Amino acid sequence: MTIKAYAPASIGNVSLGFDLLGAALAPVDGSLLGDTVSAVEAPSFSLAVTGRFADRLPADTNDNIVATCYHHFRQQLDARGLSVSKVPALTLEKHLPIGSGLGSSASSIVAALYAINRFYDNPFDEQALLLMMGELEGQISGSVHYDNVAPCYQGGLTLMAEQPGQIALTLPSFSHWYWVVCYSGISVSTAAARDILPQQVSMADTIAFGRQLAVFVDALYRQDETLAIAMMHDVLAEPHRKALLPMFDESRAYALQHGAGAFGISGSGPTVFAVCDNADNAENIRAWLQANYVQNDSGFSHVCRIDERGTRLLPAEATA
């Protein structure tokens, strides 16, 4: 039997919550925006890689993060004294571009660990898997953080608590909001995007960051969307990172002039996102970004909602 796990794309930071907020994405047209990993029992471990962006990954699959996930999972089994005999043949379908700001590495990691855990009859619970996901994500980005892996795995809009037994908290959201995302086609590594940030933050920006995050969470619980969307402005990273993103200022101006309540960088970029409460405005912004923000044939744009389901199993024949 083939086990096939799908892990959705995600927005890290959500502008105002640097490393602390994340949101999973589901295109409104019903298509899947994320990676899948399939597992089937085999005589020996192997990894095959397919999908639109497979050629962006290391040619040697031993260097692929999905292979690392498998070996790390087996090490954790051994550490718990759990003996297993069967091994999987894994297939990664790579549908998210690398360095896109859409949680590409997180999607592969989450789908892999979810599929491997199911393959071995769920020896690890959700919190144990999240710890593994964060650790493996840290191997790529340079530091352990959960703002992509947590929403990708659990779904919804999530706040990182990073407490024992409670890594991430699911927040209320506004189900009628549309999240327009546009990947320009260029690549920005998380490490490079972090290097461009200042090492110290002013007292004024620190206070603004704390106020925005606190008020945003409060507004979500009270379902005050006007106040919530007013808080969605990045005072920490965007002023520095936007220099890496051609057409960012022009794209933000267009979106805000045509019905978006907020506009920002998804994760470390180059993907940008706009938040709207009107489907026609969202589609208009999506089309404009597709025509003006996209830099090459690799780029794309989607109108999305928050994906409340997170990682899940798909029929073996399903394609993202």
Secondary structure, 3 states (H helix, E strand, C coil): CCEEEEEECEEECCCCCCCCEEEEEEECCCCCCEEEEEEEEECCCEEEEECCCHHHCCCCHHHCHHHHHHHHHHHHHHHCCCCCCCEEEEEEECCCCCCCCCCHHHHHHHHHHHHHHHHCCCCCCHHHHHHHHHHHHHHHHCCCCCCCHHHHHHCCEEEEEEECCEEEEEECCCCCCEEEEEECCCCCCHHHHHHCCCCCCCHHHHHHHHHHHHHHHHHHHHCCHHHHHHCCCCCCCHHHHHHHCCCHHHHHHHHHHCCCCEEEECCCCCCEEEEECCHHHHHHHHHHHHHHCCCCCCCEEEEEEECCCCCEEECCCCCC
